Amino acid sequence: MVLLLELALVALLGGSIVRAFFGRPPRHRARRWAVRSLLTAGAVVWVLAVVATVFARVAGIVLLVLAVEVLCLAVWLARGARDDGDDGGGGGGGGGGDEPPPGDWGAFDRARRGWGRPREPVA
């Protein structure tokens, strides 16, 4: 019976890790503070689990499983598409779609030809 329980835990944790890193991401990314909170909670539970394992093996194992699950949730949520207006401070650009943005690109190309030679930036 103990071996069966251990195999179930291995399957649960392995499946959670694979899903978090390689599975389909959520449609929307959670806010940055939520992901950071989950990561912090997972790390705290992890430390508590290591300490608890010294004194009570079963409690330590339960806390380790909880820590791994919380960390997997944080990783999975962080993989979602960002649509909350917070771009994480990174660069922008790239429409990401297959269609070009709306506009009269022919008129733009004609106007661009009239700009002349490329100019060097002024220092």
N, C-alpha and C positions, 0 to 999 in steps of 0.2 A: 504493500500500500504506500509506503514512503517513496519507493522508486517511482510509482505512478504519479504521485504528487510532485516530485522533482521534475519529471518529464513534462508535466502540465505547466509548471512554472517556466521551464526552458522554452516551451512552445509559446507561451504568453509573451514573455519578454522578447524572444527572438522575433515574433510576429510584430510586436509593437515597434521594435527598432527598425525592422525592414519597412514597415508602413510609414514611419516618421521620416525616414531618409529617402526612400525610393518609391513610395506609394503616390497616388494622386494627391496633389496639394489641395487645400481647401480653396473655395472660390474667393474668399476675402481674407486678407491678412489681418490678424488681430493688431490692435494698437501696440506701439512699441512698449509702453509701460506694462501692458498685460504680459507680453512675452518675457520682459525682464523680471517681472514678479514671479512668473512660473519658473524661470531659470534659478532665481534666488531661492524660492521655496524648495525646488529639487535639490539644490546644493546643500541647503540646511538639513533637509531630511536625510540626505546621503551621509553627512557628518554624524547626525544623530544615530543613524543605522549602524555606522561603524562602531560608535561608542556602545550602542545597545548590544551589538553582537558579542562584546566581551562579557557582558553581564547576563544577558538573556538571549540565547541563540534564536529562538523562534521570533521574538520581537524584532531582533535585528534583521532577520530575513524578511519579515513583513514590511519593515521600513525600507529596506533596500528595493523591494519590488515597487513600493509606492514611489520612491525616488526616481527609479527608472521610468515609470509610467508618467510621472509629472514632467520629467525632462523630455521624454518622447512627445508629449503633448505640446510643449513649448517649441520644439523643433518643427513639428508638423504645422503649427499655426504660423510660425515665421516664414514658412515656404509659400504661403498663399499670395495671391495677386494683391498688390497694394492699390487701394482705391479710396483711402481715407484722407487724402490731401496731404499726407505726410510722406514726403519722398525719401526720408531718411537722411537728408542732407547731401545726397549724391547729385550727380549731374542729371540732366534731363534729356529731352529729345527723343527721337524715335517713336513714331506713331504706333508701331507694333502691329499694325493691321496690314492686310494685303492690299488695300485700296489707298491711293495717294490722298492727301488731304485736299479738301475742296479748293478750287481756285482756277484761274485761267492761266495755265502754265505756258501756253503758247505766247500770250501777251508778256508774261514775265521773261521768257527767253528772248523775245524781240527787244524788250527794254534793256536787257542785260548786254546785248550786243552793242548797244549805244554807249555803254559806260567807258569804252576805250580800254587802254592797257591796264593790267593790274597795278594797284598802287601799293607802295610800301607804307607801313604804319609810321607815324611820327613819334619819335622818342620823347 
